Amino acid sequence: MPRMIRFILTRLATGFAIGCAVGFVVWHNGILSSTSTAGNLENYLAQVLFIYLFASTMSMGYLATALLLEEE
């Protein structure tokens, strides 16, 4: 695999993993405690979309920062 593609994929995957962790923590500490229906399908769908929002944003930001700071 070419070096640039590997660089992009690893940075996107790392940023996505960090974003998933942050989104999960934010959801469970901030949003889940204020809702009374924690077990219905709409809540699970909202949680998945919320975590995906954090993960996709963090992955692009992580990649952009890595490209900015890469020196070679």
mmCIF file of the N, C-alpha and C atoms, coordinates in Angstrom:
data_MODEL
# 
_entry.id   MODEL 
# 
loop_
_atom_site.group_PDB 
_atom_site.id 
_atom_site.type_symbol 
_atom_site.label_atom_id 
_atom_site.label_alt_id 
_atom_site.label_comp_id 
_atom_site.label_asym_id 
_atom_site.label_entity_id 
_atom_site.label_seq_id 
_atom_site.pdbx_PDB_ins_code 
_atom_site.Cartn_x 
_atom_site.Cartn_y 
_atom_site.Cartn_z 
_atom_site.occupancy 
_atom_site.B_iso_or_equiv 
_atom_site.pdbx_formal_charge 
_atom_site.auth_seq_id 
_atom_site.auth_comp_id 
_atom_site.auth_asym_id 
_atom_site.auth_atom_id 
_atom_site.pdbx_PDB_model_num 
ATOM 1   N N  . MET A 1 1  ? 0.844   -1.171 0.000  1.00 0.00 ? 1  MET A N  1 
ATOM 2   C CA . MET A 1 1  ? 0.000   0.000  0.000  1.00 0.00 ? 1  MET A CA 1 
ATOM 3   C C  . MET A 1 1  ? 0.893   1.238  0.000  1.00 0.00 ? 1  MET A C  1 
ATOM 4   N N  . PRO A 1 2  ? 0.582   2.190  -0.844 1.00 0.00 ? 2  PRO A N  1 
ATOM 5   C CA . PRO A 1 2  ? 1.399   3.403  -0.871 1.00 0.00 ? 2  PRO A CA 1 
ATOM 6   C C  . PRO A 1 2  ? 1.404   4.116  0.486  1.00 0.00 ? 2  PRO A C  1 
ATOM 7   N N  . ARG A 1 3  ? 2.490   4.799  0.725  1.00 0.00 ? 3  ARG A N  1 
ATOM 8   C CA . ARG A 1 3  ? 2.716   5.418  2.034  1.00 0.00 ? 3  ARG A CA 1 
ATOM 9   C C  . ARG A 1 3  ? 1.675   6.489  2.368  1.00 0.00 ? 3  ARG A C  1 
ATOM 10  N N  . MET A 1 4  ? 1.257   7.288  1.401  1.00 0.00 ? 4  MET A N  1 
ATOM 11  C CA . MET A 1 4  ? 0.283   8.346  1.647  1.00 0.00 ? 4  MET A CA 1 
ATOM 12  C C  . MET A 1 4  ? -1.093  7.782  1.995  1.00 0.00 ? 4  MET A C  1 
ATOM 13  N N  . ILE A 1 5  ? -1.503  6.737  1.310  1.00 0.00 ? 5  ILE A N  1 
ATOM 14  C CA . ILE A 1 5  ? -2.791  6.108  1.606  1.00 0.00 ? 5  ILE A CA 1 
ATOM 15  C C  . ILE A 1 5  ? -2.777  5.499  2.995  1.00 0.00 ? 5  ILE A C  1 
ATOM 16  N N  . ARG A 1 6  ? -1.699  4.838  3.346  1.00 0.00 ? 6  ARG A N  1 
ATOM 17  C CA . ARG A 1 6  ? -1.576  4.265  4.696  1.00 0.00 ? 6  ARG A CA 1 
ATOM 18  C C  . ARG A 1 6  ? -1.600  5.367  5.753  1.00 0.00 ? 6  ARG A C  1 
ATOM 19  N N  . PHE A 1 7  ? -0.938  6.474  5.479  1.00 0.00 ? 7  PHE A N  1 
ATOM 20  C CA . PHE A 1 7  ? -0.927  7.624  6.391  1.00 0.00 ? 7  PHE A CA 1 
ATOM 21  C C  . PHE A 1 7  ? -2.347  8.147  6.606  1.00 0.00 ? 7  PHE A C  1 
ATOM 22  N N  . ILE A 1 8  ? -3.078  8.332  5.520  1.00 0.00 ? 8  ILE A N  1 
ATOM 23  C CA . ILE A 1 8  ? -4.442  8.861  5.605  1.00 0.00 ? 8  ILE A CA 1 
ATOM 24  C C  . ILE A 1 8  ? -5.352  7.894  6.342  1.00 0.00 ? 8  ILE A C  1 
ATOM 25  N N  . LEU A 1 9  ? -5.290  6.617  6.004  1.00 0.00 ? 9  LEU A N  1 
ATOM 26  C CA . LEU A 1 9  ? -6.183  5.641  6.638  1.00 0.00 ? 9  LEU A CA 1 
ATOM 27  C C  . LEU A 1 9  ? -5.902  5.472  8.127  1.00 0.00 ? 9  LEU A C  1 
ATOM 28  N N  . THR A 1 10 ? -4.638  5.464  8.509  1.00 0.00 ? 10 THR A N  1 
ATOM 29  C CA . THR A 1 10 ? -4.342  5.313  9.931  1.00 0.00 ? 10 THR A CA 1 
ATOM 30  C C  . THR A 1 10 ? -4.760  6.543  10.718 1.00 0.00 ? 10 THR A C  1 
ATOM 31  N N  . ARG A 1 11 ? -4.578  7.739  10.158 1.00 0.00 ? 11 ARG A N  1 
ATOM 32  C CA . ARG A 1 11 ? -4.985  8.954  10.869 1.00 0.00 ? 11 ARG A CA 1 
ATOM 33  C C  . ARG A 1 11 ? -6.508  9.060  10.951 1.00 0.00 ? 11 ARG A C  1 
ATOM 34  N N  . LEU A 1 12 ? -7.212  8.687  9.888  1.00 0.00 ? 12 LEU A N  1 
ATOM 35  C CA . LEU A 1 12 ? -8.672  8.702  9.937  1.00 0.00 ? 12 LEU A CA 1 
ATOM 36  C C  . LEU A 1 12 ? -9.207  7.690  10.948 1.00 0.00 ? 12 LEU A C  1 
ATOM 37  N N  . ALA A 1 13 ? -8.627  6.494  10.961 1.00 0.00 ? 13 ALA A N  1 
ATOM 38  C CA . ALA A 1 13 ? -9.094  5.466  11.902 1.00 0.00 ? 13 ALA A CA 1 
ATOM 39  C C  . ALA A 1 13 ? -8.796  5.862  13.347 1.00 0.00 ? 13 ALA A C  1 
ATOM 40  N N  . THR A 1 14 ? -7.635  6.444  13.584 1.00 0.00 ? 14 THR A N  1 
ATOM 41  C CA . THR A 1 14 ? -7.290  6.879  14.942 1.00 0.00 ? 14 THR A CA 1 
ATOM 42  C C  . THR A 1 14 ? -8.216  7.997  15.403 1.00 0.00 ? 14 THR A C  1 
ATOM 43  N N  . GLY A 1 15 ? -8.446  8.970  14.553 1.00 0.00 ? 15 GLY A N  1 
ATOM 44  C CA . GLY A 1 15 ? -9.364  10.060 14.892 1.00 0.00 ? 15 GLY A CA 1 
ATOM 45  C C  . GLY A 1 15 ? -10.777 9.577  15.100 1.00 0.00 ? 15 GLY A C  1 
ATOM 46  N N  . PHE A 1 16 ? -11.207 8.595  14.310 1.00 0.00 ? 16 PHE A N  1 
ATOM 47  C CA . PHE A 1 16 ? -12.549 8.039  14.465 1.00 0.00 ? 16 PHE A CA 1 
ATOM 48  C C  . PHE A 1 16 ? -12.680 7.318  15.799 1.00 0.00 ? 16 PHE A C  1 
ATOM 49  N N  . ALA A 1 17 ? -11.654 6.584  16.196 1.00 0.00 ? 17 ALA A N  1 
ATOM 50  C CA . ALA A 1 17 ? -11.688 5.886  17.487 1.00 0.00 ? 17 ALA A CA 1 
ATOM 51  C C  . ALA A 1 17 ? -11.725 6.875  18.649 1.00 0.00 ? 17 ALA A C  1 
ATOM 52  N N  . ILE A 1 18 ? -10.934 7.929  18.561 1.00 0.00 ? 18 ILE A N  1 
ATOM 53  C CA . ILE A 1 18 ? -10.954 8.959  19.605 1.00 0.00 ? 18 ILE A CA 1 
ATOM 54  C C  . ILE A 1 18 ? -12.326 9.628  19.658 1.00 0.00 ? 18 ILE A C  1 
ATOM 55  N N  . GLY A 1 19 ? -12.893 9.931  18.507 1.00 0.00 ? 19 GLY A N  1 
ATOM 56  C CA . GLY A 1 19 ? -14.212 10.556 18.451 1.00 0.00 ? 19 GLY A CA 1 
ATOM 57  C C  . GLY A 1 19 ? -15.313 9.659  18.997 1.00 0.00 ? 19 GLY A C  1 
ATOM 58  N N  . CYS A 1 20 ? -15.219 8.356  18.739 1.00 0.00 ? 20 CYS A N  1 
ATOM 59  C CA . CYS A 1 20 ? -16.200 7.421  19.295 1.00 0.00 ? 20 CYS A CA 1 
ATOM 60  C C  . CYS A 1 20 ? -16.137 7.412  20.814 1.00 0.00 ? 20 CYS A C  1 
ATOM 61  N N  . ALA A 1 21 ? -14.941 7.396  21.351 1.00 0.00 ? 21 ALA A N  1 
ATOM 62  C CA . ALA A 1 21 ? -14.788 7.396  22.809 1.00 0.00 ? 21 ALA A CA 1 
ATOM 63  C C  . ALA A 1 21 ? -15.330 8.690  23.413 1.00 0.00 ? 21 ALA A C  1 
ATOM 64  N N  . VAL A 1 22 ? -15.004 9.817  22.812 1.00 0.00 ? 22 VAL A N  1 
ATOM 65  C CA . VAL A 1 22 ? -15.477 11.103 23.323 1.00 0.00 ? 22 VAL A CA 1 
ATOM 66  C C  . VAL A 1 22 ? -16.998 11.206 23.205 1.00 0.00 ? 22 VAL A C  1 
ATOM 67  N N  . GLY A 1 23 ? -17.548 10.825 22.074 1.00 0.00 ? 23 GLY A N  1 
ATOM 68  C CA . GLY A 1 23 ? -18.997 10.863 21.891 1.00 0.00 ? 23 GLY A CA 1 
ATOM 69  C C  . GLY A 1 23 ? -19.729 9.969  22.873 1.00 0.00 ? 23 GLY A C  1 
ATOM 70  N N  . PHE A 1 24 ? -19.180 8.801  23.137 1.00 0.00 ? 24 PHE A N  1 
ATOM 71  C CA . PHE A 1 24 ? -19.794 7.880  24.091 1.00 0.00 ? 24 PHE A CA 1 
ATOM 72  C C  . PHE A 1 24 ? -19.793 8.472  25.495 1.00 0.00 ? 24 PHE A C  1 
ATOM 73  N N  . VAL A 1 25 ? -18.673 9.057  25.898 1.00 0.00 ? 25 VAL A N  1 
ATOM 74  C CA . VAL A 1 25 ? -18.574 9.658  27.238 1.00 0.00 ? 25 VAL A CA 1 
ATOM 75  C C  . VAL A 1 25 ? -19.511 10.856 27.360 1.00 0.00 ? 25 VAL A C  1 
ATOM 76  N N  . VAL A 1 26 ? -19.540 11.712 26.353 1.00 0.00 ? 26 VAL A N  1 
ATOM 77  C CA . VAL A 1 26 ? -20.417 12.879 26.393 1.00 0.00 ? 26 VAL A CA 1 
ATOM 78  C C  . VAL A 1 26 ? -21.877 12.450 26.443 1.00 0.00 ? 26 VAL A C  1 
ATOM 79  N N  . TRP A 1 27 ? -22.242 11.462 25.660 1.00 0.00 ? 27 TRP A N  1 
ATOM 80  C CA . TRP A 1 27 ? -23.633 11.002 25.649 1.00 0.00 ? 27 TRP A CA 1 
ATOM 81  C C  . TRP A 1 27 ? -24.031 10.460 27.017 1.00 0.00 ? 27 TRP A C  1 
ATOM 82  N N  . HIS A 1 28 ? -23.202 9.634  27.596 1.00 0.00 ? 28 HIS A N  1 
ATOM 83  C CA . HIS A 1 28 ? -23.569 9.004  28.862 1.00 0.00 ? 28 HIS A CA 1 
ATOM 84  C C  . HIS A 1 28 ? -23.456 9.934  30.062 1.00 0.00 ? 28 HIS A C  1 
ATOM 85  N N  . ASN A 1 29 ? -22.613 10.930 30.000 1.00 0.00 ? 29 ASN A N  1 
ATOM 86  C CA . ASN A 1 29 ? -22.487 11.856 31.128 1.00 0.00 ? 29 ASN A CA 1 
ATOM 87  C C  . ASN A 1 29 ? -23.426 13.048 31.021 1.00 0.00 ? 29 ASN A C  1 
ATOM 88  N N  . GLY A 1 30 ? -23.759 13.465 29.822 1.00 0.00 ? 30 GLY A N  1 
ATOM 89  C CA . GLY A 1 30 ? -24.535 14.676 29.675 1.00 0.00 ? 30 GLY A CA 1 
ATOM 90  C C  . GLY A 1 30 ? -25.959 14.477 29.223 1.00 0.00 ? 30 GLY A C  1 
ATOM 91  N N  . ILE A 1 31 ? -26.189 13.575 28.303 1.00 0.00 ? 31 ILE A N  1 
ATOM 92  C CA . ILE A 1 31 ? -27.509 13.468 27.690 1.00 0.00 ? 31 ILE A CA 1 
ATOM 93  C C  . ILE A 1 31 ? -28.333 12.348 28.312 1.00 0.00 ? 31 ILE A C  1 
ATOM 94  N N  . LEU A 1 32 ? -27.727 11.217 28.589 1.00 0.00 ? 32 LEU A N  1 
ATOM 95  C CA . LEU A 1 32 ? -28.491 10.072 29.076 1.00 0.00 ? 32 LEU A CA 1 
ATOM 96  C C  . LEU A 1 32 ? -29.069 10.323 30.457 1.00 0.00 ? 32 LEU A C  1 
ATOM 97  N N  . SER A 1 33 ? -28.379 11.054 31.297 1.00 0.00 ? 33 SER A N  1 
ATOM 98  C CA . SER A 1 33 ? -28.880 11.298 32.646 1.00 0.00 ? 33 SER A CA 1 
ATOM 99  C C  . SER A 1 33 ? -30.118 12.189 32.649 1.00 0.00 ? 33 SER A C  1 
ATOM 100 N N  . SER A 1 34 ? -30.308 12.992 31.604 1.00 0.00 ? 34 SER A N  1 
ATOM 101 C CA . SER A 1 34 ? -31.453 13.895 31.573 1.00 0.00 ? 34 SER A CA 1 
ATOM 102 C C  . SER A 1 34 ? -32.667 13.292 30.880 1.00 0.00 ? 34 SER A C  1 
ATOM 103 N N  . THR A 1 35 ? -32.543 12.148 30.251 1.00 0.00 ? 35 THR A N  1 
ATOM 104 C CA . THR A 1 35 ? -33.682 11.525 29.578 1.00 0.00 ? 35 THR A CA 1 
ATOM 105 C C  . THR A 1 35 ? -34.224 10.398 30.433 1.00 0.00 ? 35 THR A C  1 
ATOM 106 N N  . SER A 1 36 ? -35.532 10.228 30.382 1.00 0.00 ? 36 SER A N  1 
ATOM 107 C CA . SER A 1 36 ? -36.145 9.210  31.219 1.00 0.00 ? 36 SER A CA 1 
ATOM 108 C C  . SER A 1 36 ? -36.292 7.876  30.494 1.00 0.00 ? 36 SER A C  1 
ATOM 109 N N  . THR A 1 37 ? -36.383 7.889  29.176 1.00 0.00 ? 37 THR A N  1 
ATOM 110 C CA . THR A 1 37 ? -36.553 6.651  28.422 1.00 0.00 ? 37 THR A CA 1 
ATOM 111 C C  . THR A 1 37 ? -35.226 6.251  27.813 1.00 0.00 ? 37 THR A C  1 
ATOM 112 N N  . ALA A 1 38 ? -34.465 5.466  28.539 1.00 0.00 ? 38 ALA A N  1 
ATOM 113 C CA . ALA A 1 38 ? -33.124 5.114  28.083 1.00 0.00 ? 38 ALA A CA 1 
ATOM 114 C C  . ALA A 1 38 ? -33.090 3.838  27.262 1.00 0.00 ? 38 ALA A C  1 
ATOM 115 N N  . GLY A 1 39 ? -34.197 3.122  27.122 1.00 0.00 ? 39 GLY A N  1 
ATOM 116 C CA . GLY A 1 39 ? -34.138 1.836  26.461 1.00 0.00 ? 39 GLY A CA 1 
ATOM 117 C C  . GLY A 1 39 ? -34.889 1.726  25.154 1.00 0.00 ? 39 GLY A C  1 
ATOM 118 N N  . ASN A 1 40 ? -35.469 2.792  24.643 1.00 0.00 ? 40 ASN A N  1 
ATOM 119 C CA . ASN A 1 40 ? -36.240 2.651  23.410 1.00 0.00 ? 40 ASN A CA 1 
ATOM 120 C C  . ASN A 1 40 ? -35.357 2.794  22.178 1.00 0.00 ? 40 ASN A C  1 
ATOM 121 N N  . LEU A 1 41 ? -35.913 2.409  21.045 1.00 0.00 ? 41 LEU A N  1 
ATOM 122 C CA . LEU A 1 41 ? -35.151 2.371  19.791 1.00 0.00 ? 41 LEU A CA 1 
ATOM 123 C C  . LEU A 1 41 ? -34.705 3.767  19.340 1.00 0.00 ? 41 LEU A C  1 
ATOM 124 N N  . GLU A 1 42 ? -35.550 4.772  19.520 1.00 0.00 ? 42 GLU A N  1 
ATOM 125 C CA . GLU A 1 42 ? -35.189 6.121  19.098 1.00 0.00 ? 42 GLU A CA 1 
ATOM 126 C C  . GLU A 1 42 ? -33.964 6.639  19.869 1.00 0.00 ? 42 GLU A C  1 
ATOM 127 N N  . ASN A 1 43 ? -33.869 6.264  21.128 1.00 0.00 ? 43 ASN A N  1 
ATOM 128 C CA . ASN A 1 43 ? -32.725 6.693  21.923 1.00 0.00 ? 43 ASN A CA 1 
ATOM 129 C C  . ASN A 1 43 ? -31.440 6.039  21.424 1.00 0.00 ? 43 ASN A C  1 
ATOM 130 N N  . TYR A 1 44 ? -31.504 4.764  21.062 1.00 0.00 ? 44 TYR A N  1 
ATOM 131 C CA . TYR A 1 44 ? -30.315 4.087  20.534 1.00 0.00 ? 44 TYR A CA 1 
ATOM 132 C C  . TYR A 1 44 ? -29.896 4.675  19.191 1.00 0.00 ? 44 TYR A C  1 
ATOM 133 N N  . LEU A 1 45 ? -30.851 4.977  18.350 1.00 0.00 ? 45 LEU A N  1 
ATOM 134 C CA . LEU A 1 45 ? -30.536 5.590  17.060 1.00 0.00 ? 45 LEU A CA 1 
ATOM 135 C C  . LEU A 1 45 ? -29.920 6.976  17.250 1.00 0.00 ? 45 LEU A C  1 
ATOM 136 N N  . ALA A 1 46 ? -30.482 7.747  18.173 1.00 0.00 ? 46 ALA A N  1 
ATOM 137 C CA . ALA A 1 46 ? -29.922 9.063  18.458 1.00 0.00 ? 46 ALA A CA 1 
ATOM 138 C C  . ALA A 1 46 ? -28.500 8.946  19.010 1.00 0.00 ? 46 ALA A C  1 
ATOM 139 N N  . GLN A 1 47 ? -28.270 7.945  19.845 1.00 0.00 ? 47 GLN A N  1 
ATOM 140 C CA . GLN A 1 47 ? -26.930 7.751  20.404 1.00 0.00 ? 47 GLN A CA 1 
ATOM 141 C C  . GLN A 1 47 ? -25.927 7.396  19.310 1.00 0.00 ? 47 GLN A C  1 
ATOM 142 N N  . VAL A 1 48 ? -26.300 6.518  18.409 1.00 0.00 ? 48 VAL A N  1 
ATOM 143 C CA . VAL A 1 48 ? -25.403 6.125  17.310 1.00 0.00 ? 48 VAL A CA 1 
ATOM 144 C C  . VAL A 1 48 ? -25.086 7.327  16.423 1.00 0.00 ? 48 VAL A C  1 
ATOM 145 N N  . LEU A 1 49 ? -26.099 8.114  16.078 1.00 0.00 ? 49 LEU A N  1 
ATOM 146 C CA . LEU A 1 49 ? -25.862 9.282  15.243 1.00 0.00 ? 49 LEU A CA 1 
ATOM 147 C C  . LEU A 1 49 ? -25.018 10.335 15.961 1.00 0.00 ? 49 LEU A C  1 
ATOM 148 N N  . PHE A 1 50 ? -25.230 10.504 17.249 1.00 0.00 ? 50 PHE A N  1 
ATOM 149 C CA . PHE A 1 50 ? -24.451 11.456 18.037 1.00 0.00 ? 50 PHE A CA 1 
ATOM 150 C C  . PHE A 1 50 ? -22.984 11.035 18.100 1.00 0.00 ? 50 PHE A C  1 
ATOM 151 N N  . ILE A 1 51 ? -22.740 9.755  18.348 1.00 0.00 ? 51 ILE A N  1 
ATOM 152 C CA . ILE A 1 51 ? -21.366 9.260  18.403 1.00 0.00 ? 51 ILE A CA 1 
ATOM 153 C C  . ILE A 1 51 ? -20.707 9.347  17.034 1.00 0.00 ? 51 ILE A C  1 
ATOM 154 N N  . TYR A 1 52 ? -21.455 9.047  15.971 1.00 0.00 ? 52 TYR A N  1 
ATOM 155 C CA . TYR A 1 52 ? -20.912 9.164  14.623 1.00 0.00 ? 52 TYR A CA 1 
ATOM 156 C C  . TYR A 1 52 ? -20.541 10.614 14.303 1.00 0.00 ? 52 TYR A C  1 
ATOM 157 N N  . LEU A 1 53 ? -21.354 11.570 14.784 1.00 0.00 ? 53 LEU A N  1 
ATOM 158 C CA . LEU A 1 53 ? -21.051 12.981 14.578 1.00 0.00 ? 53 LEU A CA 1 
ATOM 159 C C  . LEU A 1 53 ? -19.710 13.333 15.194 1.00 0.00 ? 53 LEU A C  1 
ATOM 160 N N  . PHE A 1 54 ? -19.491 12.933 16.433 1.00 0.00 ? 54 PHE A N  1 
ATOM 161 C CA . PHE A 1 54 ? -18.212 13.199 17.076 1.00 0.00 ? 54 PHE A CA 1 
ATOM 162 C C  . PHE A 1 54 ? -17.078 12.490 16.345 1.00 0.00 ? 54 PHE A C  1 
ATOM 163 N N  . ALA A 1 55 ? -17.291 11.233 15.989 1.00 0.00 ? 55 ALA A N  1 
ATOM 164 C CA . ALA A 1 55 ? -16.223 10.439 15.384 1.00 0.00 ? 55 ALA A CA 1 
ATOM 165 C C  . ALA A 1 55 ? -15.819 10.983 14.012 1.00 0.00 ? 55 ALA A C  1 
ATOM 166 N N  . SER A 1 56 ? -16.784 11.335 13.189 1.00 0.00 ? 56 SER A N  1 
ATOM 167 C CA . SER A 1 56 ? -16.433 11.832 11.856 1.00 0.00 ? 56 SER A CA 1 
ATOM 168 C C  . SER A 1 56 ? -15.743 13.192 11.931 1.00 0.00 ? 56 SER A C  1 
ATOM 169 N N  . THR A 1 57 ? -16.197 14.037 12.845 1.00 0.00 ? 57 THR A N  1 
ATOM 170 C CA . THR A 1 57 ? -15.567 15.341 13.003 1.00 0.00 ? 57 THR A CA 1 
ATOM 171 C C  . THR A 1 57 ? -14.138 15.211 13.526 1.00 0.00 ? 57 THR A C  1 
ATOM 172 N N  . MET A 1 58 ? -13.961 14.375 14.528 1.00 0.00 ? 58 MET A N  1 
ATOM 173 C CA . MET A 1 58 ? -12.627 14.188 15.100 1.00 0.00 ? 58 MET A CA 1 
ATOM 174 C C  . MET A 1 58 ? -11.673 13.535 14.097 1.00 0.00 ? 58 MET A C  1 
ATOM 175 N N  . SER A 1 59 ? -12.175 12.616 13.288 1.00 0.00 ? 59 SER A N  1 
ATOM 176 C CA . SER A 1 59 ? -11.281 11.953 12.331 1.00 0.00 ? 59 SER A CA 1 
ATOM 177 C C  . SER A 1 59 ? -10.771 12.932 11.277 1.00 0.00 ? 59 SER A C  1 
ATOM 178 N N  . MET A 1 60 ? -11.631 13.799 10.791 1.00 0.00 ? 60 MET A N  1 
ATOM 179 C CA . MET A 1 60 ? -11.176 14.788 9.812  1.00 0.00 ? 60 MET A CA 1 
ATOM 180 C C  . MET A 1 60 ? -10.245 15.818 10.444 1.00 0.00 ? 60 MET A C  1 
ATOM 181 N N  . GLY A 1 61 ? -10.523 16.215 11.671 1.00 0.00 ? 61 GLY A N  1 
ATOM 182 C CA . GLY A 1 61 ? -9.651  17.149 12.367 1.00 0.00 ? 61 GLY A CA 1 
ATOM 183 C C  . GLY A 1 61 ? -8.296  16.542 12.683 1.00 0.00 ? 61 GLY A C  1 
ATOM 184 N N  . TYR A 1 62 ? -8.302  15.268 13.073 1.00 0.00 ? 62 TYR A N  1 
ATOM 185 C CA . TYR A 1 62 ? -7.040  14.574 13.365 1.00 0.00 ? 62 TYR A CA 1 
ATOM 186 C C  . TYR A 1 62 ? -6.200  14.439 12.096 1.00 0.00 ? 62 TYR A C  1 
ATOM 187 N N  . LEU A 1 63 ? -6.851  14.107 10.991 1.00 0.00 ? 63 LEU A N  1 
ATOM 188 C CA . LEU A 1 63 ? -6.126  13.995 9.720  1.00 0.00 ? 63 LEU A CA 1 
ATOM 189 C C  . LEU A 1 63 ? -5.581  15.340 9.284  1.00 0.00 ? 63 LEU A C  1 
ATOM 190 N N  . ALA A 1 64 ? -6.375  16.394 9.384  1.00 0.00 ? 64 ALA A N  1 
ATOM 191 C CA . ALA A 1 64 ? -5.907  17.718 8.986  1.00 0.00 ? 64 ALA A CA 1 
ATOM 192 C C  . ALA A 1 64 ? -4.724  18.169 9.835  1.00 0.00 ? 64 ALA A C  1 
ATOM 193 N N  . THR A 1 65 ? -4.800  17.925 11.137 1.00 0.00 ? 65 THR A N  1 
ATOM 194 C CA . THR A 1 65 ? -3.700  18.298 12.025 1.00 0.00 ? 65 THR A CA 1 
ATOM 195 C C  . THR A 1 65 ? -2.446  17.489 11.717 1.00 0.00 ? 65 THR A C  1 
ATOM 196 N N  . ALA A 1 66 ? -2.615  16.199 11.451 1.00 0.00 ? 66 ALA A N  1 
ATOM 197 C CA . ALA A 1 66 ? -1.469  15.352 11.127 1.00 0.00 ? 66 ALA A CA 1 
ATOM 198 C C  . ALA A 1 66 ? -0.817  15.791 9.815  1.00 0.00 ? 66 ALA A C  1 
ATOM 199 N N  . LEU A 1 67 ? -1.625  16.149 8.832  1.00 0.00 ? 67 LEU A N  1 
ATOM 200 C CA . LEU A 1 67 ? -1.066  16.627 7.563  1.00 0.00 ? 67 LEU A CA 1 
ATOM 201 C C  . LEU A 1 67 ? -0.353  17.971 7.747  1.00 0.00 ? 67 LEU A C  1 
ATOM 202 N N  . LEU A 1 68 ? -0.884  18.822 8.615  1.00 0.00 ? 68 LEU A N  1 
ATOM 203 C CA . LEU A 1 68 ? -0.254  20.107 8.866  1.00 0.00 ? 68 LEU A CA 1 
ATOM 204 C C  . LEU A 1 68 ? 1.099   19.948 9.562  1.00 0.00 ? 68 LEU A C  1 
ATOM 205 N N  . LEU A 1 69 ? 1.187   19.012 10.508 1.00 0.00 ? 69 LEU A N  1 
ATOM 206 C CA . LEU A 1 69 ? 2.396   18.867 11.311 1.00 0.00 ? 69 LEU A CA 1 
ATOM 207 C C  . LEU A 1 69 ? 3.408   17.864 10.756 1.00 0.00 ? 69 LEU A C  1 
ATOM 208 N N  . GLU A 1 70 ? 3.051   17.162 9.693  1.00 0.00 ? 70 GLU A N  1 
ATOM 209 C CA . GLU A 1 70 ? 3.958   16.164 9.106  1.00 0.00 ? 70 GLU A CA 1 
ATOM 210 C C  . GLU A 1 70 ? 5.130   16.868 8.443  1.00 0.00 ? 70 GLU A C  1 
ATOM 211 N N  . GLU A 1 71 ? 6.324   16.418 8.785  1.00 0.00 ? 71 GLU A N  1 
ATOM 212 C CA . GLU A 1 71 ? 7.544   16.987 8.214  1.00 0.00 ? 71 GLU A CA 1 
ATOM 213 C C  . GLU A 1 71 ? 8.366   15.888 7.560  1.00 0.00 ? 71 GLU A C  1 
ATOM 214 N N  . GLU A 1 72 ? 8.526   15.989 6.272  1.00 0.00 ? 72 GLU A N  1 
ATOM 215 C CA . GLU A 1 72 ? 9.416   15.073 5.554  1.00 0.00 ? 72 GLU A CA 1 
ATOM 216 C C  . GLU A 1 72 ? 9.814   15.633 4.243  1.00 0.00 ? 72 GLU A C  1 
# 
